[in-house]
Amino acid sequence: MSNQTSYIGRFAPSPTGPLHAGSLVAAMASYLDAKANHGRWLLRMEDVDEARTAAGAAESILADLSTLGMHWDGEVVFQSQRTALYEAAFDRLGRLAYPCGCTRREIVDSRICVAADGAAVYPGTCRSGLPVGKPARAYRLRVPDPGHVDELIIFDDRWLGRVQQHLAIEVGDFVLKRADGFWAYQLAVVVDDADQGVTHVVRGADLLDSTARQIYLQHQLKLPTPHYLHVPVITNADGEKLSKQNGAQAIDLKQPLHALSKAAWFLGLDIGQVDSVAAFWPLATTAWANLDLSRHG
């Protein structure tokens, strides 16, 4: 475990509902990694998709984190207040960004391929211009052609080891601005991480498939690439990632220590008996610092 004084990490939940067991695991991993590296831990609300944001969810998440003894550095950032930054980044991409008139159904029906995250790979229909009579719906980022030196993205994940993805084959040109007018996650997170000086991203493995796209976008915008660590995600009885969309229950904050202990156990941390939230964090930080991440790769 390094002892970097320049470490800046972050937790970036989407305020679509209360904190649940799955999001607590991601929060804990990012928090412990920052503390073990004597760094800063920032908090960002990823509410760029304002249509999915639940009233009061952001305040609820902040209160839950405080009850659990997780205290962030600096002010909380809200993506919904940063759209001018995303617009400026989009403008810098120039001809790499282009309008797309395809509907989701048309992309699925193309049957070119399915990405690792289950999404259909974009077939490139509007790459050379919008078909006659088709209005622009979204804007996409052009990725290199298959076989191009920049098309294969390779990075070392601190939990999973060497990861690679062929952008053209496995993803295709991806969305920067959605048909509903909201900025896409990939653009917003890249701009925010760079603007906040984030050096280490610790998040759930459900976002692993997005990382190559974000690295490519960082390169095009001439932004630094953070170090990445993707931890396992909790799944339900059907093997689906535990999430608000599939009915994940809010954490029972009447027993905060119990919730923390379960999350630590899931991450493979041996903490032993703890009698208070205050006593939990120093022990958990030491356990994380001594965790052999190389065994997961």
N, C-alpha and C positions, 0 to 999 in steps of 0.2 A: 504494500500500500504506500503510495507516494505521500509526501508531506508538502504539498504545494500551497503556498500562500496566495496564489493567484487563482485558485479554484473557484469557479462560479457555477453552481448547479441550479436546477429549477424543478418545480412541480407545476404542471399545467393542466388542471382538470377542466372538463367541459361542464359548465353549470346547468346541466339538464336534469338534475335530481340530487338527492343527498349523497354524501360519502358512503360507499359500501365496502365490503371486504376486499373486493378486487382493486378498487382505487386506493384503499389503504395500503395494500402491498406495494403499489407503485410509489405512493407518497413516502412510505417508510424507507424503501430502497434509496430513493433520491436524497432523502433527508440524512440518512446514515452515511451515505457516500460523501456528502458535503461535510458533515461533522468529522468523519474519520480523516478527511484531508484538510481540516482546519480552514474550510472554505465558507463561502456565503451560499445561502439557500433562498432563492427567489420564488415568488408565487405569482403565477399568471393565470388569469381566467380566459380560457379559450372559447369566448362567446362570439366569435366571428360569424357563426351560423345563428343569427339572432332569432330565426324562426323556431329553433329547437331549445332555446334558452328558457328555463323555467323560472317563473317569478319567485324570488327569495332563495333560489338555490345557491347562488354565490355567497350570500350572507350565511347560509346554513353550513356550507363547506368551511368557511373561515372559522365559524364558531366550533365546529367539530374538531378541526385541527388544533385549535387552542385548548380545547378540553383534553385532547390526547397528548398535550405537551409539546406540540410541534410548532415552533415559533419561527416565522420567516424574517428575512432581512429586507429592509426598505419597504417601499409602497407596493401594494398589489397592482398589477397591470391588467387592464381589460382590453382585449383585442378589438372590441366594438368601438373603442375610442382611438384606434390607430389606423383607420382606413387610409389616411393620407400617406402613411409610410408604405402601405402595400401598393397604392397607386403609383408612387414614385419608383418603386422597385420594378413594377410591371413595365413602366415606360422605359426603364434602362435596358430591358430585354430586347427592345427593337423588333427586328424581323423574326426573331426566334419565337415570338408569340403571334398567334394567328387566330382569326375567328372560325368557329366551328358551328355548323347548323344541324348536326346530327342529334337525334333524340336517343335516349337511353335504349329504347327498344330496337332502333336501327343498329346500334352498336352490338347489342346482344345477338341480333339476328345475323350479323356478319359471320359469326362463328369462327373468327380467325384464331382465337386462342382464349384461354382463361388464365388470369394472373393468379399468383399464389394466394392473394387475399380474396379470391372468388370473383373479382370484377372482370368484365370482358376487356381484352386487350383492344385498344383503339386501332381500327384498320387503316387510318390515314386518309379517310374519304375527302376531307377538306384541306389537305396539306397544300394543294396547288391552287386553292381558291374555292370559294363557296360555289356549289352547284347553282345553276340558274334557277331563280325563284325561291332559293332557300335563304331565309334570314339568319343572321348570326344569333346563336343561342348562348354559347360559352366561348371562352378563349383558352387555347391550349399552348403548351410549350413544345416546340419541335425537339425531339431527341435525335441523336446521331443515327445514321443508317446502320443496319447490321454489318458487323465486321469493322466498323470505324474504331479507331484507337480509344475514343472517349465513350464508346457505347457500353463497354463493360465497366461497371463500377465495382471496385473491390475495397473492403474496409475490414478492420480488425475490431470485432465487438469484444468488449472486456469480459463478457459472460459466455458468449457463444463461440468465440474464436473468429477465424477467417470466414467472411461472408462475401458473396458476389452475386451480381444480378446483371443480366443483359437487358438494358432498357428497351431497345427496339422490339425484342422478341417477347419479353415477359411483361412489359407495361404498355409500350406505345406512347405516343404524344399524350401528355397528361394535362388535366384541367388546372388552370390558374385562376380563372374567374368563372363561376358557375352560371347556369342558365337563369337562376333566380336572382342574380345580381350580387350575391355574396362572394367574397374572396375565398378561394379554396384553402383548405388546411395546409397543403404543401407550401404554398407561397407565404402564408401568414406565419407559420412556425419558423421558417428560414429567416425571414425578416426580423422577427421578434428575438430569436436566439442571438443573432448578430448584434442587434441594437442593444440588447441587454448585456452583451459581453459573455454569454454563456460558454463555458469551456468544456463542460461535461454534461451530456444528456443521459439521464437514467430513467427508463420508462419500461412499459410492458412489452413483451415480445409480440403482441398483436400489432404493434407499430413497426416491427422490423422491416416489413415489405416496403414501407414508405421511405426508409433511410437512404436507399440508393438514389431515389428521385430527389430527395432533399440535398444530398451531396452534389449531384449534378447541377441543381439550381444554385447552390452556393458557388460552384465554380463559375457559372455564367454571370453571376452578380459580383464576382470577385470578393466573396465573403469567406471568412475562416470556417473551417470544418471542425466542430467539436469532437471530443472523444465520445463514443457511444457504448452504452451498456443496456441490454434488454433482458429483463428478468421474466421468469415464467408468469403466466396469468392463471388465475383461479378459474376453473370451469364448473359448469353445472352438471346435473345428472345426465344430460344429453351430450356432454362434451363441448358445449358452447361456452365461449368466454363469458364470465359473469359480468353482466352490465345492467344498466338501468333499463335498456330496451327489452331484456328478457326477464325482468322482474326481480332483479337483485334487491335485497332488503337493506334498508339503512342500518348502519352500525348501531348497536345498542350502547349508547353512551352512559347508561346507568352502570355499566361494567367496562370502563375504558381499558383497564389493565388486561382483562380477558381478551378484548379485541386486539390489543397490541401483541399479546403473547401468541395468539393464533397467527398473526401476520408474520411475526418473527420466526415461528416454527416453519411456516410455508417457505420462507427464504433460506431455511437451513441454518438458522442461528441458534446456538446453544447458550442460553442465558441462565437457566436454572430458576430457582424460586425467587420471585420478586414481590415485594409487598406494597409497592406504590408506583405511580406513573413517574414520579420524579426519580426514583431509583432505577427504573427500567432503562432510561435513555443512555446513561453512561455505560451500563453493561452491554446494551445492544450495540453501541458505537464500537466498543472494544471487540465484540464478537464479529462485527462486520469487518473491522480492520484486519482481523486474523483469518477471515474467510478466504479459502483458496479458490479464487475465481477460475483458475486455469483448469480445474477438474471438470468444469461444465462444458468446455469447448469440444 
